[in-house]
């Protein structure tokens, strides 16, 4: 029997989804459903199709993305998104902030961090 993937914590997903969208658009321009498929391929198998569109709208409104519409041979026209210069800077910044936070989380979750802290010597002057 196939097991469906466990859903991701919505709060965690809300925090990382914008960063992942910036990262994927940093690789190449994309339309909404293509982004969903790429995110699912990364491991977000249960990602709802509509989850990316509010983020894309906000990013476009904030000047991080530009968009254009292109006819599709397999259906309606598609709206493609690409990073602006400001979006590229936001992508780099988000990656740095994520790595810093992930380092903190890793230290906090590491069993070594629980045992490596030496008690302070109260007899030192």
C-alpha atoms as one frame of an Amber mdcrd trajectory, in Angstrom:
protein
   0.000   0.000   0.000   1.373   3.439  -0.987   1.750   5.944   1.796   0.964
   9.510   0.911   3.617  11.973   2.033   3.161  13.558   5.415   1.996  17.152
   5.134   4.552  19.771   6.044   3.958  22.031   9.005   2.025  24.997   7.558
   3.962  27.487   9.679   7.315  26.148   8.490   6.110  26.057   4.903   4.885
  29.650   5.137   8.376  30.645   6.234  10.359  28.833   3.542   8.039  28.965
   0.528   8.884  32.566  -0.433  12.601  31.814  -0.221  12.222  28.679  -2.348
  10.211  30.559  -4.957  12.940  33.208  -5.161  15.575  30.476  -5.476  13.722
  28.658  -8.262  13.062  31.864 -10.166  16.754  32.665  -9.769  17.463  29.541
 -11.820  15.004  30.397 -14.597  11.772  32.232 -15.265   8.668  30.177 -14.699
   4.881  30.194 -14.652   2.875  29.380 -11.529   2.059  25.722 -12.092   5.627
  25.027 -13.240   6.828  26.435  -9.914   4.403  24.152  -8.072   5.759  21.136
  -9.952   9.358  22.151  -9.279   8.607  22.621  -5.569   6.939  19.213  -5.464
  10.021  17.707  -7.106  12.112  19.218  -4.297  10.069  17.247  -1.758   6.954
  19.334  -1.145   4.769  16.632  -2.667   1.620  17.739  -0.864   1.943  21.399
  -1.864  -1.424  22.823  -2.910  -1.524  24.216  -6.421  -2.740  27.607  -5.211
  -0.071  28.029  -2.549   2.404  29.891  -4.749   0.075  32.485  -6.265  -0.301
  34.771  -3.224   3.500  34.821  -2.859   3.955  35.602  -6.558   1.384  38.422
  -6.355   3.072  39.919  -3.297   6.518  39.691  -4.877   5.271  41.329  -8.069
   3.555  44.096  -6.079   6.774  44.616  -4.059   8.906  44.902  -7.203  10.777
  41.617  -6.767   9.247  40.094  -9.918   8.229  41.123 -13.388   5.804  39.066
 -15.419   4.634  38.593 -18.972   1.934  36.488 -20.588   2.754  33.983 -23.301
   0.443  31.822 -25.385   0.560  28.127 -24.608   0.168  25.333 -27.134  -1.409
  23.117 -24.479  -4.031  25.443 -23.006  -4.622  29.007 -21.918  -1.889  31.656
 -21.938   0.610  31.393 -19.110   1.897  34.181 -16.921   5.665  33.866 -16.598
   7.556  35.386 -13.673  11.170  36.504 -13.566  13.246  38.147 -10.873  14.029
  41.838 -11.047  17.378  43.140  -9.834  15.688  43.792  -6.484  14.385  40.208
  -6.551  17.901  38.875  -7.158  19.126  40.808  -4.123  16.206  39.482  -2.061
  17.036  35.925  -3.190  20.653  36.242  -2.027  19.587  37.874   1.247  16.962
  35.183   1.920  19.537  32.438   1.318  22.001  34.042   3.755  19.329  34.523
   6.408  18.156  30.918   5.959  21.668  29.512   6.332  22.233  31.570   9.482
  18.949  30.364  10.979  19.571  26.763   9.906  22.965  26.889  11.628  21.313
  28.030  14.854  18.665  25.310  14.581  21.297  22.666  13.869  23.305  23.688
  16.919  20.179  23.627  19.057  19.065  20.230  17.769  22.475  18.591  17.868
  22.936  16.081  20.698  26.522  17.317  21.019  25.303  20.780  21.933  23.578
  19.322  24.969  26.713  17.594  26.258  29.469  19.922  25.045  28.568  22.754
  27.359  30.945  22.499  30.269  29.746  23.618  33.678  31.386  26.820  34.800
  34.096  26.508  37.386  32.950  28.634  40.313  36.310  28.320  42.045  38.144
  30.435  39.440  38.952  33.958  40.525
